[in-house]
Amino acid sequence: MQLKQLLEKCFPNQLDISGDIAPERGSFEVILLETGELLHSKQNGDGYVDSNEKVKRICSGIRMKLRPPKTTSDQKQPAGGFSKTPETKP
């Protein structure tokens, strides 16, 4: 499977993938549609994608960008939605 098709299958409707992946003259780029952020660019020094490790690195980077940052409200609360605070007696 071609790299472009693999990325489109793993991240449908989330990436703009353009360019040529040829090792000697390629200009392969992966851009996150939501933000326009450039996630991989051969011409900007990310290199030719010629190994499974490089594909994994690209996919991992995409997942990191698509995952929303954790906030304090994302932390698990005890069952029932109440936080455990010690009771104070008068």
Biopython code that builds the backbone (N, CA, C, O; Angstrom):
import numpy as np
from Bio.PDB.StructureBuilder import StructureBuilder

atoms = [
    (1, "MET", "N", (0.842, -1.172, 0.000)),
    (1, "MET", "CA", (0.000, 0.000, 0.000)),
    (1, "MET", "C", (0.893, 1.242, 0.000)),
    (1, "MET", "O", (1.887, 1.296, 0.724)),
    (2, "GLN", "N", (0.548, 2.205, -0.787)),
    (2, "GLN", "CA", (1.282, 3.463, -0.865)),
    (2, "GLN", "C", (1.112, 4.244, 0.433)),
    (2, "GLN", "O", (0.089, 4.122, 1.107)),
    (3, "LEU", "N", (2.107, 5.037, 0.779)),
    (3, "LEU", "CA", (2.074, 5.813, 2.012)),
    (3, "LEU", "C", (0.868, 6.749, 2.050)),
    (3, "LEU", "O", (0.195, 6.844, 3.076)),
    (4, "LYS", "N", (0.592, 7.431, 0.963)),
    (4, "LYS", "CA", (-0.547, 8.360, 0.926)),
    (4, "LYS", "C", (-1.845, 7.622, 1.235)),
    (4, "LYS", "O", (-2.644, 8.095, 2.042)),
    (5, "GLN", "N", (-2.065, 6.474, 0.607)),
    (5, "GLN", "CA", (-3.289, 5.712, 0.842)),
    (5, "GLN", "C", (-3.355, 5.204, 2.285)),
    (5, "GLN", "O", (-4.425, 5.190, 2.893)),
    (6, "LEU", "N", (-2.213, 4.791, 2.826)),
    (6, "LEU", "CA", (-2.170, 4.323, 4.205)),
    (6, "LEU", "C", (-2.580, 5.433, 5.175)),
    (6, "LEU", "O", (-3.402, 5.209, 6.064)),
    (7, "LEU", "N", (-2.008, 6.626, 5.006)),
    (7, "LEU", "CA", (-2.333, 7.746, 5.887)),
    (7, "LEU", "C", (-3.786, 8.178, 5.741)),
    (7, "LEU", "O", (-4.441, 8.505, 6.731)),
    (8, "GLU", "N", (-4.290, 8.180, 4.511)),
    (8, "GLU", "CA", (-5.693, 8.543, 4.288)),
    (8, "GLU", "C", (-6.637, 7.524, 4.916)),
    (8, "GLU", "O", (-7.710, 7.884, 5.400)),
    (9, "LYS", "N", (-6.240, 6.261, 4.909)),
    (9, "LYS", "CA", (-7.066, 5.215, 5.517)),
    (9, "LYS", "C", (-7.041, 5.341, 7.042)),
    (9, "LYS", "O", (-8.077, 5.190, 7.690)),
    (10, "CYS", "N", (-5.881, 5.612, 7.614)),
    (10, "CYS", "CA", (-5.752, 5.718, 9.071)),
    (10, "CYS", "C", (-6.350, 7.007, 9.630)),
    (10, "CYS", "O", (-6.838, 7.029, 10.760)),
    (11, "PHE", "N", (-6.313, 8.076, 8.842)),
    (11, "PHE", "CA", (-6.776, 9.392, 9.297)),
    (11, "PHE", "C", (-7.701, 10.008, 8.247)),
    (11, "PHE", "O", (-7.356, 11.029, 7.651)),
    (12, "PRO", "N", (-8.874, 9.403, 8.011)),
    (12, "PRO", "CA", (-9.761, 9.877, 6.944)),
    (12, "PRO", "C", (-10.240, 11.316, 7.177)),
    (12, "PRO", "O", (-10.631, 11.685, 8.285)),
    (13, "ASN", "N", (-10.201, 12.107, 6.116)),
    (13, "ASN", "CA", (-10.696, 13.494, 6.117)),
    (13, "ASN", "C", (-10.004, 14.394, 7.135)),
    (13, "ASN", "O", (-10.578, 15.396, 7.561)),
    (14, "GLN", "N", (-8.783, 14.053, 7.527)),
    (14, "GLN", "CA", (-8.077, 14.857, 8.515)),
    (14, "GLN", "C", (-6.751, 15.402, 8.002)),
    (14, "GLN", "O", (-6.142, 16.251, 8.654)),
    (15, "LEU", "N", (-6.291, 14.926, 6.836)),
    (15, "LEU", "CA", (-4.981, 15.322, 6.327)),
    (15, "LEU", "C", (-5.075, 15.815, 4.897)),
    (15, "LEU", "O", (-5.957, 15.413, 4.138)),
    (16, "ASP", "N", (-4.148, 16.694, 4.543)),
    (16, "ASP", "CA", (-3.941, 17.091, 3.153)),
    (16, "ASP", "C", (-2.554, 16.558, 2.802)),
    (16, "ASP", "O", (-1.545, 17.030, 3.326)),
    (17, "ILE", "N", (-2.518, 15.575, 1.914)),
    (17, "ILE", "CA", (-1.260, 14.930, 1.551)),
    (17, "ILE", "C", (-0.964, 15.289, 0.104)),
    (17, "ILE", "O", (-1.771, 15.032, -0.789)),
    (18, "SER", "N", (0.201, 15.886, -0.116)),
    (18, "SER", "CA", (0.526, 16.331, -1.462)),
    (18, "SER", "C", (1.971, 16.030, -1.800)),
    (18, "SER", "O", (2.774, 15.689, -0.931)),
    (19, "GLY", "N", (2.286, 16.162, -3.071)),
    (19, "GLY", "CA", (3.656, 16.017, -3.530)),
    (19, "GLY", "C", (3.986, 14.637, -4.030)),
    (19, "GLY", "O", (3.135, 13.751, -4.115)),
    (20, "ASP", "N", (5.242, 14.484, -4.356)),
    (20, "ASP", "CA", (5.792, 13.252, -4.911)),
    (20, "ASP", "C", (6.736, 12.659, -3.882)),
    (20, "ASP", "O", (7.530, 13.375, -3.272)),
    (21, "ILE", "N", (6.648, 11.357, -3.690)),
    (21, "ILE", "CA", (7.470, 10.714, -2.657)),
    (21, "ILE", "C", (8.794, 10.164, -3.209)),
    (21, "ILE", "O", (9.526, 9.497, -2.479)),
    (22, "ALA", "N", (9.106, 10.426, -4.454)),
    (22, "ALA", "CA", (10.343, 9.924, -5.059)),
    (22, "ALA", "C", (11.561, 10.368, -4.248)),
    (22, "ALA", "O", (11.647, 11.536, -3.867)),
    (23, "PRO", "N", (12.509, 9.458, -3.975)),
    (23, "PRO", "CA", (13.637, 9.780, -3.099)),
    (23, "PRO", "C", (14.544, 10.902, -3.595)),
    (23, "PRO", "O", (15.042, 11.691, -2.792)),
    (24, "GLU", "N", (14.762, 10.985, -4.891)),
    (24, "GLU", "CA", (15.729, 11.967, -5.385)),
    (24, "GLU", "C", (15.136, 13.345, -5.645)),
    (24, "GLU", "O", (15.881, 14.325, -5.649)),
    (25, "ARG", "N", (13.855, 13.462, -5.859)),
    (25, "ARG", "CA", (13.283, 14.759, -6.201)),
    (25, "ARG", "C", (11.947, 15.017, -5.517)),
    (25, "ARG", "O", (11.276, 15.995, -5.847)),
    (26, "GLY", "N", (11.555, 14.201, -4.607)),
    (26, "GLY", "CA", (10.227, 14.294, -4.002)),
    (26, "GLY", "C", (10.007, 15.536, -3.165)),
    (26, "GLY", "O", (10.950, 16.182, -2.708)),
    (27, "SER", "N", (8.736, 15.851, -2.978)),
    (27, "SER", "CA", (8.344, 16.993, -2.153)),
    (27, "SER", "C", (7.142, 16.611, -1.295)),
    (27, "SER", "O", (6.212, 17.400, -1.130)),
    (28, "PHE", "N", (7.166, 15.419, -0.761)),
    (28, "PHE", "CA", (6.050, 14.854, -0.012)),
    (28, "PHE", "C", (5.768, 15.665, 1.248)),
    (28, "PHE", "O", (6.668, 15.912, 2.050)),
    (29, "GLU", "N", (4.490, 16.086, 1.421)),
    (29, "GLU", "CA", (4.091, 16.849, 2.595)),
    (29, "GLU", "C", (2.783, 16.313, 3.157)),
    (29, "GLU", "O", (1.903, 15.869, 2.420)),
    (30, "VAL", "N", (2.677, 16.367, 4.484)),
    (30, "VAL", "CA", (1.453, 15.979, 5.185)),
    (30, "VAL", "C", (1.041, 17.174, 6.037)),
    (30, "VAL", "O", (1.808, 17.646, 6.875)),
    (31, "ILE", "N", (-0.191, 17.660, 5.812)),
    (31, "ILE", "CA", (-0.700, 18.840, 6.510)),
    (31, "ILE", "C", (-1.982, 18.466, 7.240)),
    (31, "ILE", "O", (-2.846, 17.799, 6.671)),
    (32, "LEU", "N", (-2.115, 18.892, 8.501)),
    (32, "LEU", "CA", (-3.321, 18.661, 9.286)),
    (32, "LEU", "C", (-4.384, 19.650, 8.816)),
    (32, "LEU", "O", (-4.198, 20.862, 8.927)),
    (33, "LEU", "N", (-5.499, 19.139, 8.291)),
    (33, "LEU", "CA", (-6.544, 19.996, 7.739)),
    (33, "LEU", "C", (-7.132, 20.949, 8.776)),
    (33, "LEU", "O", (-7.395, 22.112, 8.469)),
    (34, "GLU", "N", (-7.335, 20.476, 9.981)),
    (34, "GLU", "CA", (-7.985, 21.265, 11.029)),
    (34, "GLU", "C", (-7.246, 22.563, 11.331)),
    (34, "GLU", "O", (-7.871, 23.601, 11.551)),
    (35, "THR", "N", (-5.923, 22.504, 11.342)),
    (35, "THR", "CA", (-5.132, 23.675, 11.738)),
    (35, "THR", "C", (-4.224, 24.211, 10.636)),
    (35, "THR", "O", (-3.696, 25.318, 10.744)),
    (36, "GLY", "N", (-4.045, 23.424, 9.579)),
    (36, "GLY", "CA", (-3.122, 23.812, 8.526)),
    (36, "GLY", "C", (-1.671, 23.564, 8.893)),
    (36, "GLY", "O", (-0.766, 23.987, 8.174)),
    (37, "GLU", "N", (-1.443, 22.885, 10.001)),
    (37, "GLU", "CA", (-0.084, 22.631, 10.481)),
    (37, "GLU", "C", (0.631, 21.603, 9.605)),
    (37, "GLU", "O", (0.070, 20.556, 9.284)),
    (38, "LEU", "N", (1.856, 21.904, 9.225)),
    (38, "LEU", "CA", (2.690, 21.006, 8.439)),
    (38, "LEU", "C", (3.267, 19.949, 9.371)),
    (38, "LEU", "O", (4.041, 20.267, 10.274)),
    (39, "LEU", "N", (2.886, 18.679, 9.152)),
    (39, "LEU", "CA", (3.313, 17.598, 10.028)),
    (39, "LEU", "C", (4.526, 16.847, 9.501)),
    (39, "LEU", "O", (5.279, 16.267, 10.283)),
    (40, "HIS", "N", (4.725, 16.848, 8.193)),
    (40, "HIS", "CA", (5.891, 16.205, 7.590)),
    (40, "HIS", "C", (6.176, 16.894, 6.265)),
    (40, "HIS", "O", (5.266, 17.141, 5.474)),
    (41, "SER", "N", (7.428, 17.199, 6.034)),
    (41, "SER", "CA", (7.846, 17.789, 4.760)),
    (41, "SER", "C", (9.230, 17.274, 4.406)),
    (41, "SER", "O", (10.198, 17.500, 5.133)),
    (42, "LYS", "N", (9.308, 16.581, 3.283)),
    (42, "LYS", "CA", (10.604, 16.070, 2.831)),
    (42, "LYS", "C", (11.560, 17.223, 2.558)),
    (42, "LYS", "O", (12.734, 17.167, 2.926)),
    (43, "GLN", "N", (11.059, 18.255, 1.919)),
    (43, "GLN", "CA", (11.916, 19.381, 1.550)),
    (43, "GLN", "C", (12.352, 20.224, 2.744)),
    (43, "GLN", "O", (13.367, 20.917, 2.673)),
    (44, "ASN", "N", (11.592, 20.173, 3.843)),
    (44, "ASN", "CA", (11.971, 20.936, 5.041)),
    (44, "ASN", "C", (12.849, 20.126, 5.990)),
    (44, "ASN", "O", (13.075, 20.533, 7.130)),
    (45, "GLY", "N", (13.348, 18.972, 5.518)),
    (45, "GLY", "CA", (14.316, 18.218, 6.303)),
    (45, "GLY", "C", (13.805, 16.973, 6.990)),
    (45, "GLY", "O", (14.569, 16.303, 7.685)),
    (46, "ASP", "N", (12.519, 16.636, 6.817)),
    (46, "ASP", "CA", (12.000, 15.425, 7.458)),
    (46, "ASP", "C", (12.421, 14.159, 6.715)),
    (46, "ASP", "O", (12.279, 13.052, 7.236)),
    (47, "GLY", "N", (12.930, 14.321, 5.516)),
    (47, "GLY", "CA", (13.505, 13.206, 4.774)),
    (47, "GLY", "C", (12.527, 12.335, 4.016)),
    (47, "GLY", "O", (11.308, 12.454, 4.136)),
    (48, "TYR", "N", (13.119, 11.458, 3.235)),
    (48, "TYR", "CA", (12.387, 10.480, 2.424)),
    (48, "TYR", "C", (11.855, 9.388, 3.352)),
    (48, "TYR", "O", (12.576, 8.891, 4.217)),
    (49, "VAL", "N", (10.599, 9.024, 3.163)),
    (49, "VAL", "CA", (9.975, 7.990, 3.998)),
    (49, "VAL", "C", (10.278, 6.633, 3.368)),
    (49, "VAL", "O", (9.593, 6.194, 2.444)),
    (50, "ASP", "N", (11.327, 5.973, 3.892)),
    (50, "ASP", "CA", (11.789, 4.728, 3.293)),
    (50, "ASP", "C", (11.856, 3.562, 4.276)),
    (50, "ASP", "O", (12.487, 2.544, 3.995)),
    (51, "SER", "N", (11.200, 3.713, 5.434)),
    (51, "SER", "CA", (11.208, 2.621, 6.410)),
    (51, "SER", "C", (9.925, 2.649, 7.239)),
    (51, "SER", "O", (9.236, 3.665, 7.321)),
    (52, "ASN", "N", (9.630, 1.512, 7.844)),
    (52, "ASN", "CA", (8.456, 1.424, 8.716)),
    (52, "ASN", "C", (8.599, 2.356, 9.915)),
    (52, "ASN", "O", (7.604, 2.903, 10.391)),
    (53, "GLU", "N", (9.808, 2.543, 10.405)),
    (53, "GLU", "CA", (10.033, 3.433, 11.542)),
    (53, "GLU", "C", (9.637, 4.864, 11.209)),
    (53, "GLU", "O", (9.048, 5.553, 12.042)),
    (54, "LYS", "N", (9.954, 5.318, 9.997)),
    (54, "LYS", "CA", (9.588, 6.677, 9.594)),
    (54, "LYS", "C", (8.077, 6.811, 9.441)),
    (54, "LYS", "O", (7.511, 7.848, 9.786)),
    (55, "VAL", "N", (7.421, 5.776, 8.929)),
    (55, "VAL", "CA", (5.961, 5.786, 8.806)),
    (55, "VAL", "C", (5.339, 5.843, 10.199)),
    (55, "VAL", "O", (4.395, 6.599, 10.428)),
    (56, "LYS", "N", (5.866, 5.045, 11.132)),
    (56, "LYS", "CA", (5.355, 5.042, 12.507)),
    (56, "LYS", "C", (5.546, 6.409, 13.155)),
    (56, "LYS", "O", (4.670, 6.879, 13.880)),
    (57, "ARG", "N", (6.683, 7.049, 12.899)),
    (57, "ARG", "CA", (6.959, 8.365, 13.468)),
    (57, "ARG", "C", (5.959, 9.402, 12.945)),
    (57, "ARG", "O", (5.481, 10.243, 13.705)),
    (58, "ILE", "N", (5.648, 9.340, 11.655)),
    (58, "ILE", "CA", (4.668, 10.259, 11.078)),
    (58, "ILE", "C", (3.300, 10.015, 11.708)),
    (58, "ILE", "O", (2.634, 10.963, 12.125)),
    (59, "CYS", "N", (2.876, 8.752, 11.780)),
    (59, "CYS", "CA", (1.563, 8.402, 12.349)),
    (59, "CYS", "C", (1.470, 8.811, 13.814)),
    (59, "CYS", "O", (0.438, 9.316, 14.256)),
    (60, "SER", "N", (2.537, 8.597, 14.559)),
    (60, "SER", "CA", (2.557, 8.978, 15.970)),
    (60, "SER", "C", (2.422, 10.490, 16.122)),
    (60, "SER", "O", (1.696, 10.968, 16.994)),
    (61, "GLY", "N", (3.112, 11.230, 15.283)),
    (61, "GLY", "CA", (3.025, 12.689, 15.319)),
    (61, "GLY", "C", (1.627, 13.183, 14.981)),
    (61, "GLY", "O", (1.136, 14.134, 15.588)),
    (62, "ILE", "N", (0.990, 12.538, 14.017)),
    (62, "ILE", "CA", (-0.377, 12.907, 13.644)),
    (62, "ILE", "C", (-1.318, 12.647, 14.817)),
    (62, "ILE", "O", (-2.138, 13.498, 15.161)),
    (63, "ARG", "N", (-1.198, 11.465, 15.433)),
    (63, "ARG", "CA", (-2.052, 11.131, 16.581)),
    (63, "ARG", "C", (-1.885, 12.134, 17.716)),
    (63, "ARG", "O", (-2.864, 12.535, 18.345)),
    (64, "MET", "N", (-0.649, 12.536, 17.974)),
    (64, "MET", "CA", (-0.389, 13.509, 19.049)),
    (64, "MET", "C", (-1.083, 14.838, 18.768)),
    (64, "MET", "O", (-1.621, 15.466, 19.680)),
    (65, "LYS", "N", (-1.070, 15.261, 17.522)),
    (65, "LYS", "CA", (-1.692, 16.542, 17.157)),
    (65, "LYS", "C", (-3.215, 16.459, 17.170)),
    (65, "LYS", "O", (-3.889, 17.449, 17.456)),
    (66, "LEU", "N", (-3.760, 15.285, 16.861)),
    (66, "LEU", "CA", (-5.213, 15.121, 16.818)),
    (66, "LEU", "C", (-5.806, 14.912, 18.205)),
    (66, "LEU", "O", (-6.996, 15.159, 18.403)),
    (67, "ARG", "N", (-5.018, 14.469, 19.156)),
    (67, "ARG", "CA", (-5.487, 14.210, 20.516)),
    (67, "ARG", "C", (-5.560, 15.534, 21.268)),
    (67, "ARG", "O", (-4.563, 16.251, 21.353)),
    (68, "PRO", "N", (-6.726, 15.867, 21.815)),
    (68, "PRO", "CA", (-6.826, 17.138, 22.543)),
    (68, "PRO", "C", (-5.980, 17.104, 23.814)),
    (68, "PRO", "O", (-5.822, 16.045, 24.421)),
    (69, "PRO", "N", (-5.439, 18.246, 24.220)),
    (69, "PRO", "CA", (-4.618, 18.275, 25.432)),
    (69, "PRO", "C", (-5.470, 17.959, 26.656)),
    (69, "PRO", "O", (-6.650, 18.306, 26.708)),
    (70, "LYS", "N", (-4.868, 17.304, 27.630)),
    (70, "LYS", "CA", (-5.582, 16.971, 28.865)),
    (70, "LYS", "C", (-5.680, 18.210, 29.744)),
    (70, "LYS", "O", (-4.732, 18.984, 29.877)),
    (71, "THR", "N", (-6.846, 18.370, 30.332)),
    (71, "THR", "CA", (-7.056, 19.466, 31.266)),
    (71, "THR", "C", (-7.406, 18.876, 32.623)),
    (71, "THR", "O", (-7.625, 17.671, 32.744)),
    (72, "THR", "N", (-7.456, 19.710, 33.624)),
    (72, "THR", "CA", (-7.787, 19.210, 34.957)),
    (72, "THR", "C", (-9.197, 18.660, 35.001)),
    (72, "THR", "O", (-9.478, 17.775, 35.809)),
    (73, "SER", "N", (-10.095, 19.152, 34.160)),
    (73, "SER", "CA", (-11.464, 18.637, 34.152)),
    (73, "SER", "C", (-11.540, 17.255, 33.521)),
    (73, "SER", "O", (-12.548, 16.565, 33.671)),
    (74, "ASP", "N", (-10.476, 16.835, 32.808)),
    (74, "ASP", "CA", (-10.444, 15.509, 32.194)),
    (74, "ASP", "C", (-10.079, 14.424, 33.204)),
    (74, "ASP", "O", (-10.225, 13.236, 32.915)),
    (75, "GLN", "N", (-9.608, 14.818, 34.376)),
    (75, "GLN", "CA", (-9.199, 13.829, 35.359)),
    (75, "GLN", "C", (-10.414, 13.065, 35.858)),
    (75, "GLN", "O", (-11.509, 13.617, 35.973)),
    (76, "LYS", "N", (-10.208, 11.801, 36.149)),
    (76, "LYS", "CA", (-11.314, 10.951, 36.581)),
    (76, "LYS", "C", (-11.841, 11.401, 37.933)),
    (76, "LYS", "O", (-11.094, 11.742, 38.850)),
    (77, "GLN", "N", (-13.161, 11.385, 38.011)),
    (77, "GLN", "CA", (-13.803, 11.661, 39.281)),
    (77, "GLN", "C", (-14.364, 10.362, 39.816)),
    (77, "GLN", "O", (-14.661, 9.456, 39.037)),
    (78, "PRO", "N", (-14.516, 10.245, 41.123)),
    (78, "PRO", "CA", (-15.100, 9.035, 41.693)),
    (78, "PRO", "C", (-16.515, 8.817, 41.178)),
    (78, "PRO", "O", (-17.154, 9.751, 40.692)),
    (79, "ALA", "N", (-16.998, 7.605, 41.282)),
    (79, "ALA", "CA", (-18.344, 7.269, 40.839)),
    (79, "ALA", "C", (-19.337, 8.228, 41.464)),
    (79, "ALA", "O", (-19.217, 8.586, 42.635)),
    (80, "GLY", "N", (-20.314, 8.639, 40.680)),
    (80, "GLY", "CA", (-21.309, 9.575, 41.168)),
    (80, "GLY", "C", (-20.944, 11.011, 40.884)),
    (80, "GLY", "O", (-21.762, 11.910, 41.078)),
    (81, "GLY", "N", (-19.723, 11.243, 40.424)),
    (81, "GLY", "CA", (-19.304, 12.582, 40.034)),
    (81, "GLY", "C", (-18.893, 13.480, 41.184)),
    (81, "GLY", "O", (-18.633, 14.664, 40.971)),
    (82, "PHE", "N", (-18.827, 12.955, 42.390)),
    (82, "PHE", "CA", (-18.449, 13.768, 43.536)),
    (82, "PHE", "C", (-16.982, 13.536, 43.866)),
    (82, "PHE", "O", (-16.482, 12.414, 43.788)),
    (83, "SER", "N", (-16.323, 14.584, 44.224)),
    (83, "SER", "CA", (-14.931, 14.398, 44.637)),
    (83, "SER", "C", (-14.915, 14.088, 46.126)),
    (83, "SER", "O", (-15.762, 14.554, 46.888)),
    (84, "LYS", "N", (-13.949, 13.305, 46.512)),
    (84, "LYS", "CA", (-13.849, 12.931, 47.924)),
    (84, "LYS", "C", (-13.095, 14.005, 48.672)),
    (84, "LYS", "O", (-11.904, 14.228, 48.453)),
    (85, "THR", "N", (-13.807, 14.660, 49.551)),
    (85, "THR", "CA", (-13.153, 15.632, 50.422)),
    (85, "THR", "C", (-13.477, 15.225, 51.855)),
    (85, "THR", "O", (-14.578, 14.753, 52.141)),
    (86, "PRO", "N", (-12.546, 15.403, 52.721)),
    (86, "PRO", "CA", (-12.814, 15.004, 54.092)),
    (86, "PRO", "C", (-13.922, 15.862, 54.702)),
    (86, "PRO", "O", (-13.981, 17.074, 54.497)),
    (87, "GLU", "N", (-14.789, 15.202, 55.450)),
    (87, "GLU", "CA", (-15.866, 15.937, 56.128)),
    (87, "GLU", "C", (-15.297, 16.622, 57.350)),
    (87, "GLU", "O", (-14.463, 16.067, 58.066)),
    (88, "THR", "N", (-15.754, 17.815, 57.571)),
    (88, "THR", "CA", (-15.336, 18.534, 58.790)),
    (88, "THR", "C", (-16.516, 18.564, 59.745)),
    (88, "THR", "O", (-17.643, 18.852, 59.343)),
    (89, "LYS", "N", (-16.260, 18.272, 60.980)),
    (89, "LYS", "CA", (-17.307, 18.280, 61.999)),
    (89, "LYS", "C", (-17.138, 19.506, 62.865)),
    (89, "LYS", "O", (-16.024, 19.850, 63.262)),
    (90, "PRO", "N", (-18.248, 20.168, 63.158)),
    (90, "PRO", "CA", (-18.155, 21.390, 64.004)),
    (90, "PRO", "C", (-17.736, 21.106, 65.399)),
    (90, "PRO", "O", (-17.619, 22.027, 66.208)),
]
sb = StructureBuilder()
sb.init_structure("model")
sb.init_model(0)
sb.init_chain("A")
sb.init_seg("    ")
for serial, (resi, resn, name, xyz) in enumerate(atoms, 1):
    if name == "N":
        sb.init_residue(resn, " ", resi, " ")
    sb.init_atom(name, np.array(xyz, "f"), 0.0, 1.0, " ", f" {name:<3s}", serial, name[0])
structure = sb.get_structure()
